[in-house]
């Protein structure tokens, strides 16, 4: 399973609607491998979706996450004007990284 963050750019003054996680999930198809979607409305850099996906490889998970997000923003009136900026796995620093 992969956690993919999809960053969105909102039109001026717009916010993601209530129930946005379910709205995005409704655009998933069987090939997307979606297990769960979390929404971070006030994330630095713009609203961000956290998609937990089952996929054979990281690149496939990133592609599926972006496809789903693009389907949703193109297909639902409450998301019109939102733009998918990026879809990628986040690197999380750990104690094995040299942070000095």
N, C-alpha and C positions, 0 to 999 in steps of 0.2 A: 504494500500500500504506500502511496505517495501523498504528501501534502504539497499542494500547488497553490501559490498565491496568485490571484488575478487582480491586478490593479486597474481601477477604472478612473476615468476623468469625468467629472459631473459637469453638466451645463451650469452656467452661472445661477446661483441660488437654489439649485436642485439638491435634493437628498434622496437616498434610496428609500423606497416606500416600506411601510411596515410589512412584515412577512416576506422580506426580500429573499431570504434563504429558500423558502418554499417556492417562491416565484421562479428563481433560477433553477431549482430542482425540477420544476415542471417541464423545463426544456431539455432535460437529460433524455438520452435514448439509451438503449441497451448496450451499445458499444462504448459508452463513455466511462463505465465502471464507477459511477458515483456512489459513494457510501454515505457521505455527510457533507454538508455545506455550512460554513460559518460566515457571518457577515461582520466586518469591522467598518462601521460607518465613518469613524473619525480617525482612521489610520493616517500616519504621516505619509504624504504623497498622494492622498486621495482615498476614496472608499476602496476597500479591498475584500475580496472573497477568499476564504480558505476552503479549498476543495480537497477532500480526502478521496482518492481514486485508486481502484485496483487496476493495474496496467502491467503489461509485460516488461516495460522499461520506462525510465524517467522521461525520455523524449516523447514517448507515446502519451504519458500522463499529462505533460505540459500541453501537447497538441489538443488532447481531448478537453482539457479545462478551458483553453482559449476558444475552441469551437463552440462549446456549450455557452460560454459567456456571450460570444458574438451572436449566437442564435437568439438568446434572451433579449439583448439590447435591441436587436433588429425586429424582434417579434412581439414585444409587449409595449403597449402605449405608455405605461408609467416609467419605462426605461428609455424612452426616446431622448436622444441627445447625449446619452452616456456613451463613452468610447472606451473600448478595451485598450489599455496602454501596454500591458505586459502580462504574461503568464509564465511563471517559473517557480521552481523549488527554491526555498530560502535556505541559505547556509546559516546554520546556527553555531556560533562559536562555542567551543568546549574547552575543557582544561588541557586538551592535547594541542591546542593552538598556542603559538608563541605570541602573546599579546604585549610583550615588553618592547 
